[in-house]
Amino acid sequence: MAREKLQRKLELKPVSKYFGPKDFKATQDVILLHEELEAIHLMDSFCMYQEDAAKKMNVSRATFARIIKSARKKISLALITGSNIKVHEIKNEFHIAVCSNSNTELDYADATAKYIWIYFIKDYKLKSSNCINNPMYENEEEAACNVLPDILYDYKTNYFLLENIDYDLKISLIAKGIYPILQEEITEDKLVDIFQ
C-alpha cells in the first residue's frame, strides 16, 4: 500500500520572482522552484540543519537534500553562465520527462530511445501525460546536449529522469532549468514517489 503523500509547507513569499545580470541581456532562464527557494531560505538565511528544515517543509530529510542540492546547482549555474533566475510561481507543479521505447506505455530507456514521455504532476498527483518523438532516436549527427535541452524546455520540463548521463548533457539541461535525476528504473505509478 502506498504511503500517504505529504503536503509541502511553503511559507516564503518572495518580494521578486525574477533576477538577472545588469551588465548584459541574459538569453536563458534558470527556473528555481518555489520549494527550492524555500529550502535555500531555511538553510542559508536561518542556518537551519537539514533535519529541522525538512520538518518545517513537511518532507523527508532525503527529499529535502535533493531539493537543496537542486537549488544550489541552479543558482551556481545561473551565476556562472550569466542566466536569469526565475522563481516558479505555482507550488507543487512539475513536468517530468522520461525516455521510453514505447508510445503506449512507459518502457524506461536511455536518452536515445524512440519516444519521450512528458508527465505533469500537480499537488503530488499525476495529472496528465504526453508522448513525443525523441529527436535523438537514430540521430548520429547531433549531440544530445545540443538538442534535448531545447526540446524539453519547450515542454516546460523541470526534471529529466535518466539511468545515466554524460557531463555535457547534464550541464546543458541545468542551464535550461531542467534538473536531471538518475534513476536505475522507474514505472509510471512510482513517478510521484520520487518527489516525496
Buried (B, 14 or more C-beta within 10 A) or exposed (E): EEEEEEEBEBEBEBEEEEBBEEEEEBEBBBBBBBBBBBBBBBBEEEEBEBEBBBBBBEBBBEBBBBBBEBBBBBBEBBEEBBBBBBBBEEBBBBBBBBBBBBBEEBBBBEBBBBBBBBBBBEEBEBEEBEBBEBEBBEEEEEBBBEBBBEBBBEBBBBBBBBBEBEEEBBBBBBBBBBBBBEBEEBEBEEBBEBBB
